[in-house]
Amino acid sequence: MLPRLWLVSLVALVLAACDPAAKSAETKLDTDDAKAVYGLGLMIAQRLDSFALSESELEIFTSGLRDGVLKHEKKVDPAKVEGQVQAFATARRATLAQSEKTEATAYLAKMAAEPGATTAPTGYIVRTLTEGTGASPGLDATVKVHYHGTLRDGTVFDSSVDRGTPAEFPVSGVIPCWTQALQTMKVGVKYKLTCPSEIAYGDRGSPPTIKPGATLSFEVELIEVTPVPKAK
């Protein structure tokens, strides 16, 4: 639950957004509270990315937000339009995913053309950065890896390297691209791995950072393999 101060500030923000006179004035971030509320707005915006709202749709959204926060009379019953909201979200997500996949075509071709790169039958692209000499993990094994994940524009969305702590997980417990590629790695190897959306997070993405249909790239180093103990 939001602290009372944040709730009051959010009401003020919504009122300002709906006030034509306020729109012409530049937003002032001259206090910590103002910066916090503005940051809250950006966080909400991230959550709305998959809806790809137009400016006119944003006005309607703001109207609903204002009526809800200020307890005004609701123009629709939220419970009765839940199905419509889900259908709207699904349609917008599909549109975004297709657009993202279309735009990723050139990026995938670029990654596949890098010296030493190979493309697997399932579509992932791999280039060996450092050779390994150890064991390869099976599907039931657990691995310890360091990785650095980026979007096609270079934005870092997740990185054990930046955190300074390797990640451990079962080979079968990650996105298909990783599950497939890990089984070809040897301990000590470092891959540059590019994953098309079909074997990454697909048309759903992983909001707010990974858009629907997003192609992902990783530098992955296999540090250790823990095989499944043999039954006695």
Protein Blocks (a to p, Z undefined) as FASTA:
>chain_A
ZZfklmmmmmmmmmmmmmmklmmpccddfbfklmmmmmmmmmmmmmmmmnopafklmmmm
mmmmmmmmnopacfbdfklmmmmmmmmmmmmmmmmmmmmmmmmmmmmmmmmmpghiacdf
kopacddfbdcfbdcddfkbccddddddddfkopafbdfklnopacdddfklccfklmmm
mmmpcehiacdddddfklmnojnopafkbcghiacddddddfbdcdddddZZ
